[in-house]
Amino acid sequence: MLFRPTSTKTVQRLTRWVHWRFRPSQRNENMYRGIYATFSQAREAIGPSAGYDSAEGGGFYRDRLDKVFPEDYPLLFWLQPIIGGIRRVFDFGGHVGLHYYAFKKLLELPPALTWEVSDVPAVCSEGEVLAKSRGQSASLKFAPGFDLLDGADVCISSGALQYLDKDVLPNALKKCPKPPQHLLLNKLPVLDGPSFATVQDVWVFKSAYTVFGHRELISSYEAAGYRLKDEWKNPGHHCLFLGDPAHSVQQYSGFYFVRASA
């Protein structure tokens, strides 16, 4: 006898399981589904979802504490010659301070440097507790949003900007009276062609997700007053769509921008 789903909700669950079970690669736990012209359309397709601003989100990535990963080395390469003159780092999407704890093992951070992490409120709260327990509260600060971006010497973001609409950071930089001199953007899904949005499903929750068009991304930061100094690939990080290689990102990308006047 054929199985007949009894409700639309059952059909949706079965469809989600099929996509999850037969996702293009199981080397990571993420699944991507849907191609949307705008970020808001992808967000509307999700419905209610707690996302990273939750107790679960705050507890993610603890296995990455104090560890430097291969994709971190381009950031370390470009930070090393300038770190001595830096007083403030703005780390967007830095979770509970993962970059700070890992990088200070290999970089000689100035004693007066303040590392300011921007993340969702639940993650910031977890980061503050951890920093206090490790005696790092004086150097490691947390606040959601972009309030701390202005006046920072360096803006770092690794694997986070795709959870925002494509122009959020360039627009925030344009509003800064004193924007950062250096931008280090890493682990971004980038393809030739126009930007689009999709839905990332990590099973615990779903998130709207931007895939950046290469030319659009560079142009957006040039319009904000920056010039591209370097770019690289992040092997092992990908965004794959079942049966849709044209929209699949085989390797993520990183970029180093400096102020055009620098």
Legacy VTK file of the C-alpha trace (Angstrom):
# vtk DataFile Version 3.0
C-alpha trace
ASCII
DATASET POLYDATA
POINTS 262 float
0.000 0.000 0.000
1.345 3.419 -0.907
2.017 5.844 1.947
-0.159 8.926 1.705
0.869 11.915 3.865
-2.044 13.159 5.920
-1.152 16.843 6.048
0.808 19.615 4.350
3.092 19.743 7.388
3.926 16.053 6.986
4.781 16.604 3.315
7.061 19.508 4.268
8.877 17.396 6.843
9.345 14.531 4.394
10.619 16.912 1.712
13.083 18.449 4.141
14.343 14.992 5.167
14.829 13.937 1.534
16.849 17.082 0.796
18.888 16.529 3.971
19.501 12.825 3.331
20.560 13.352 -0.268
22.360 16.699 0.060
25.334 16.966 -2.339
27.990 16.532 0.350
27.937 15.250 3.901
31.351 16.649 4.749
29.505 19.352 6.659
26.077 19.326 8.246
24.528 22.232 6.351
21.929 22.046 3.622
20.929 24.828 1.211
17.590 25.069 -0.559
15.842 27.670 -2.685
17.096 30.505 -4.875
15.628 33.909 -4.020
16.179 37.296 -5.618
16.210 39.089 -2.262
17.248 38.334 1.300
13.794 39.253 2.597
12.205 36.634 0.336
14.489 33.950 1.768
13.650 35.077 5.296
9.928 34.935 4.578
10.321 31.393 3.226
11.669 30.177 6.564
8.838 31.172 8.853
9.492 31.343 12.626
13.036 30.270 13.506
15.176 31.033 16.559
18.403 31.155 14.575
21.714 31.804 16.300
20.131 34.164 18.838
19.240 31.291 21.151
20.694 29.122 23.888
21.698 26.611 21.200
23.441 29.297 19.135
25.356 30.568 22.139
26.746 27.103 22.758
27.920 26.461 19.200
31.606 26.182 18.232
33.062 25.595 21.707
35.235 22.928 20.100
36.916 25.739 18.123
38.151 27.649 21.184
41.920 28.323 21.225
42.394 26.648 17.840
43.797 28.114 14.627
42.372 26.575 11.454
43.797 26.587 7.910
41.292 29.224 6.770
42.570 31.574 9.520
46.069 31.938 8.113
45.312 34.572 5.438
43.910 36.765 8.233
46.981 36.146 10.386
49.257 36.894 7.408
47.741 40.348 6.861
47.294 41.148 10.556
50.880 40.355 11.512
52.577 43.421 9.927
49.960 45.895 11.190
49.004 44.498 14.596
51.556 46.600 16.497
49.786 49.828 15.540
46.238 48.634 16.148
44.223 49.758 19.145
40.742 48.496 18.232
39.543 45.450 16.295
35.878 45.119 15.342
35.066 41.435 14.853
31.645 40.975 13.268
30.223 37.522 13.908
33.154 36.617 16.162
30.901 34.460 18.362
32.285 34.136 21.916
35.674 35.576 20.889
36.975 32.649 18.848
39.403 34.760 16.800
40.697 36.619 19.838
41.486 33.472 21.820
43.096 31.719 18.845
44.995 34.646 17.320
46.552 35.876 20.538
48.474 32.599 20.669
50.308 33.508 17.432
50.187 37.316 17.319
51.785 39.662 19.822
48.699 41.729 20.637
49.411 45.221 22.026
48.563 45.465 25.753
46.141 48.345 25.117
44.307 46.616 22.239
40.553 46.162 22.601
38.934 43.328 20.624
35.254 44.165 20.138
32.971 41.345 19.032
29.583 41.931 17.435
27.131 39.029 17.466
23.524 38.269 18.367
22.526 39.049 21.996
22.480 35.431 23.205
25.997 34.823 21.874
27.284 38.122 23.298
25.986 37.131 26.735
27.781 33.788 26.517
30.947 35.558 25.380
30.909 37.949 28.323
30.589 35.068 30.788
33.450 33.218 29.133
35.687 36.307 28.995
35.128 36.928 32.712
35.948 33.312 33.572
39.178 33.577 31.553
40.197 36.969 32.912
39.834 38.671 29.508
37.021 41.119 30.232
39.307 44.161 29.978
40.432 43.351 26.427
37.456 41.462 24.971
34.145 43.328 24.614
30.772 42.318 23.173
27.851 44.244 21.666
25.301 43.431 18.940
25.079 45.457 15.727
27.519 47.959 14.252
27.724 50.585 16.992
31.385 49.746 17.666
32.435 49.768 14.000
33.202 53.499 13.856
36.738 54.260 14.954
38.004 50.685 14.799
41.362 50.206 13.085
40.470 46.817 11.614
37.159 45.138 10.774
37.270 41.332 10.684
34.430 39.058 9.670
34.815 35.362 8.947
31.828 33.244 7.956
29.235 35.730 9.168
28.317 38.348 6.543
26.327 35.803 4.530
23.713 35.836 7.306
22.936 39.460 6.399
21.629 41.163 3.290
24.449 41.742 0.814
24.977 45.480 1.384
24.630 45.732 5.171
28.330 46.133 5.988
29.157 48.475 3.057
26.230 50.694 4.084
27.364 50.677 7.723
30.883 51.698 6.642
29.516 54.629 4.643
27.863 55.970 7.815
31.074 55.892 9.866
32.765 59.268 10.472
35.984 57.308 11.022
35.716 53.954 9.204
38.310 51.190 9.696
41.459 51.357 7.600
41.519 47.596 7.056
38.783 45.071 6.184
39.515 41.347 6.426
36.518 39.385 5.160
36.756 35.615 5.108
34.770 32.423 4.441
32.197 34.029 2.145
30.155 32.156 -0.501
30.995 33.987 -3.737
30.180 33.180 -7.371
30.510 34.898 -10.729
27.160 36.380 -11.680
24.524 38.209 -9.626
24.092 37.841 -5.887
21.153 35.811 -4.611
19.730 34.528 -1.342
18.938 31.030 -0.162
17.956 29.199 3.034
20.597 27.420 5.096
19.255 24.507 7.119
21.476 23.292 9.979
18.629 21.048 11.150
18.435 22.763 14.568
17.197 25.906 12.804
17.140 27.681 9.435
18.649 30.997 8.362
18.371 33.274 5.352
21.734 33.218 3.602
23.408 35.417 0.970
25.543 34.116 -1.882
27.546 37.105 -3.146
28.217 37.990 -6.751
31.979 38.541 -7.069
31.825 41.804 -8.996
28.946 43.128 -6.901
30.815 42.437 -3.669
33.993 44.218 -4.751
32.046 47.158 -6.192
30.071 47.601 -2.958
33.261 48.061 -0.924
34.843 50.283 -3.561
31.749 52.494 -3.291
32.305 52.608 0.481
35.820 53.977 -0.042
38.002 50.850 -0.164
40.294 49.168 -2.659
40.938 45.447 -2.961
44.450 44.413 -1.935
44.155 40.616 -1.915
41.715 37.727 -2.265
41.977 33.977 -1.681
40.016 30.728 -1.555
38.925 28.690 1.493
39.139 25.022 0.432
36.795 22.757 2.352
34.079 25.389 2.772
31.252 25.160 0.269
27.561 25.802 -0.389
26.116 23.024 -2.555
22.623 22.728 -4.037
21.079 19.383 -4.892
20.867 19.120 -8.701
21.944 22.737 -9.220
25.695 23.044 -9.832
25.298 26.500 -11.402
24.368 28.003 -8.026
26.728 25.818 -5.968
29.859 27.353 -4.437
32.707 24.830 -4.433
35.114 26.957 -2.373
34.423 30.011 -0.231
36.463 33.199 -0.641
38.317 35.766 1.444
39.163 39.424 0.750
41.473 42.103 2.134
40.394 45.702 1.523
42.162 48.883 2.622
40.882 52.456 2.667
41.469 53.990 -0.747
43.466 56.803 0.862
45.641 54.402 2.897
LINES 1 263
262 0 1 2 3 4 5 6 7 8 9 10 11 12 13 14 15 16 17 18 19 20 21 22 23 24 25 26 27 28 29 30 31 32 33 34 35 36 37 38 39 40 41 42 43 44 45 46 47 48 49 50 51 52 53 54 55 56 57 58 59 60 61 62 63 64 65 66 67 68 69 70 71 72 73 74 75 76 77 78 79 80 81 82 83 84 85 86 87 88 89 90 91 92 93 94 95 96 97 98 99 100 101 102 103 104 105 106 107 108 109 110 111 112 113 114 115 116 117 118 119 120 121 122 123 124 125 126 127 128 129 130 131 132 133 134 135 136 137 138 139 140 141 142 143 144 145 146 147 148 149 150 151 152 153 154 155 156 157 158 159 160 161 162 163 164 165 166 167 168 169 170 171 172 173 174 175 176 177 178 179 180 181 182 183 184 185 186 187 188 189 190 191 192 193 194 195 196 197 198 199 200 201 202 203 204 205 206 207 208 209 210 211 212 213 214 215 216 217 218 219 220 221 222 223 224 225 226 227 228 229 230 231 232 233 234 235 236 237 238 239 240 241 242 243 244 245 246 247 248 249 250 251 252 253 254 255 256 257 258 259 260 261
